[in-house]
């Protein structure tokens, strides 16, 4: 095993793609998988804010939280305790990106 340099400097975000089935369909406005859409929104928003490369956003399989009516997201900032979040993938995404932007600025 060999340690390699990390290409993202501030944090890692994992967005569950399995939670899509548990989020109430009438509340979702975008077509496609809500987890994939949220990941793409995070990446585009951070890029627009000048934080491209600071935070790595990826989709994952089940994270084990399985919040009824919400979506599971894990955030792990360098040198900090990880957080598991339950949120609505469209209604809460601006708040999530603001939180991630604060991490990128720190």
C-alpha positions as a Markdown table, in Angstrom:
| # | Residue | x | y | z |
|---|---|---|---|---|
| 1 | Unk | 0.0 | 0.0 | 0.0 |
| 2 | Unk | 1.2 | 3.5 | -0.9 |
| 3 | Unk | -0.1 | 6.8 | 0.3 |
| 4 | Unk | -0.7 | 9.3 | -2.5 |
| 5 | Unk | -1.4 | 13.0 | -2.5 |
| 6 | Unk | -5.0 | 14.0 | -2.2 |
| 7 | Unk | -6.3 | 16.1 | -5.1 |
| 8 | Unk | -9.1 | 17.7 | -3.1 |
| 9 | Unk | -8.0 | 19.9 | -0.3 |
| 10 | Unk | -10.9 | 20.5 | 2.1 |
| 11 | Unk | -13.6 | 17.9 | 2.2 |
| 12 | Unk | -15.3 | 14.8 | 0.8 |
| 13 | Unk | -19.1 | 14.6 | 0.2 |
| 14 | Unk | -20.8 | 11.3 | -0.5 |
| 15 | Unk | -24.4 | 11.5 | -1.8 |
| 16 | Unk | -26.5 | 8.3 | -1.5 |
| 17 | Unk | -28.2 | 7.3 | -4.8 |
| 18 | Unk | -30.4 | 4.7 | -3.1 |
| 19 | Unk | -32.3 | 7.2 | -1.0 |
| 20 | Unk | -34.1 | 8.4 | -4.2 |
| 21 | Unk | -36.6 | 5.6 | -3.7 |
| 22 | Unk | -37.5 | 6.8 | -0.2 |
| 23 | Unk | -38.0 | 10.5 | -1.0 |
| 24 | Unk | -41.6 | 11.4 | -1.7 |
| 25 | Unk | -41.9 | 11.7 | -5.5 |
| 26 | Unk | -44.3 | 14.7 | -5.5 |
| 27 | Unk | -41.7 | 16.8 | -3.8 |
| 28 | Unk | -39.0 | 16.2 | -6.4 |
| 29 | Unk | -39.1 | 18.5 | -9.4 |
| 30 | Unk | -36.1 | 17.4 | -11.4 |
| 31 | Unk | -36.1 | 14.3 | -13.6 |
| 32 | Unk | -33.6 | 11.5 | -12.9 |
| 33 | Unk | -32.0 | 10.2 | -9.7 |
| 34 | Unk | -32.2 | 12.8 | -6.9 |
| 35 | Unk | -28.8 | 11.7 | -5.5 |
| 36 | Unk | -27.1 | 12.1 | -8.9 |
| 37 | Unk | -28.8 | 15.4 | -9.4 |
| 38 | Unk | -27.7 | 16.7 | -6.0 |
| 39 | Unk | -24.1 | 15.7 | -6.6 |
| 40 | Unk | -24.2 | 17.5 | -10.0 |
| 41 | Unk | -25.7 | 20.6 | -8.3 |
| 42 | Unk | -23.0 | 20.6 | -5.5 |
| 43 | Unk | -20.2 | 20.3 | -8.1 |
| 44 | Unk | -21.6 | 23.1 | -10.3 |
| 45 | Unk | -22.4 | 25.4 | -7.4 |
| 46 | Unk | -18.9 | 25.0 | -5.9 |
| 47 | Unk | -17.3 | 25.5 | -9.3 |
| 48 | Unk | -19.3 | 28.8 | -9.7 |
| 49 | Unk | -18.2 | 29.9 | -6.2 |
| 50 | Unk | -14.6 | 29.3 | -7.1 |
| 51 | Unk | -14.2 | 26.2 | -5.0 |
| 52 | Unk | -13.5 | 23.7 | -7.8 |
| 53 | Unk | -11.1 | 21.1 | -6.5 |
| 54 | Unk | -11.5 | 22.0 | -2.8 |
| 55 | Unk | -14.3 | 19.5 | -2.2 |
| 56 | Unk | -14.9 | 16.2 | -3.9 |
| 57 | Unk | -18.5 | 15.3 | -4.4 |
| 58 | Unk | -19.4 | 11.7 | -5.4 |
| 59 | Unk | -22.4 | 9.4 | -5.4 |
| 60 | Unk | -22.5 | 6.3 | -3.2 |
| 61 | Unk | -24.6 | 3.3 | -2.7 |
| 62 | Unk | -26.5 | 3.0 | 0.6 |
| 63 | Unk | -24.9 | 4.8 | 3.5 |
| 64 | Unk | -27.1 | 3.0 | 6.0 |
| 65 | Unk | -29.0 | 6.0 | 7.4 |
| 66 | Unk | -32.1 | 5.5 | 5.2 |
| 67 | Unk | -34.0 | 8.6 | 6.4 |
| 68 | Unk | -37.7 | 8.3 | 5.4 |
| 69 | Unk | -38.6 | 11.4 | 3.3 |
| 70 | Unk | -35.0 | 12.6 | 3.2 |
| 71 | Unk | -31.7 | 11.9 | 1.6 |
| 72 | Unk | -28.5 | 10.7 | 3.2 |
| 73 | Unk | -25.3 | 12.7 | 2.7 |
| 74 | Unk | -22.0 | 12.2 | 4.4 |
| 75 | Unk | -19.5 | 15.1 | 4.7 |
| 76 | Unk | -16.0 | 14.5 | 5.9 |
| 77 | Unk | -13.7 | 17.6 | 6.1 |
| 78 | Unk | -10.0 | 17.2 | 6.5 |
| 79 | Unk | -8.9 | 17.1 | 10.2 |
| 80 | Unk | -12.5 | 17.1 | 11.4 |
| 81 | Unk | -15.1 | 14.7 | 12.5 |
| 82 | Unk | -17.4 | 13.5 | 9.7 |
| 83 | Unk | -21.1 | 14.4 | 9.6 |
| 84 | Unk | -24.0 | 12.4 | 8.3 |
| 85 | Unk | -26.9 | 14.6 | 7.1 |
| 86 | Unk | -30.5 | 13.9 | 6.3 |
| 87 | Unk | -31.9 | 16.4 | 3.9 |
| 88 | Unk | -34.2 | 17.1 | 1.0 |
| 89 | Unk | -32.2 | 16.8 | -2.1 |
| 90 | Unk | -33.8 | 19.9 | -3.7 |
| 91 | Unk | -35.2 | 22.0 | -0.9 |
| 92 | Unk | -32.0 | 21.9 | 1.3 |
| 93 | Unk | -29.3 | 22.0 | -1.4 |
| 94 | Unk | -28.6 | 25.7 | -1.2 |
| 95 | Unk | -28.0 | 25.4 | 2.6 |
| 96 | Unk | -25.8 | 22.4 | 2.0 |
| 97 | Unk | -23.7 | 24.2 | -0.6 |
| 98 | Unk | -23.4 | 27.2 | 1.7 |
| 99 | Unk | -22.1 | 24.9 | 4.4 |
| 100 | Unk | -19.6 | 23.3 | 2.0 |
| 101 | Unk | -18.5 | 26.7 | 0.8 |
| 102 | Unk | -17.6 | 27.6 | 4.5 |
| 103 | Unk | -15.5 | 24.4 | 4.7 |
| 104 | Unk | -13.7 | 25.4 | 1.4 |
| 105 | Unk | -13.0 | 28.9 | 2.8 |
| 106 | Unk | -11.5 | 27.5 | 6.1 |
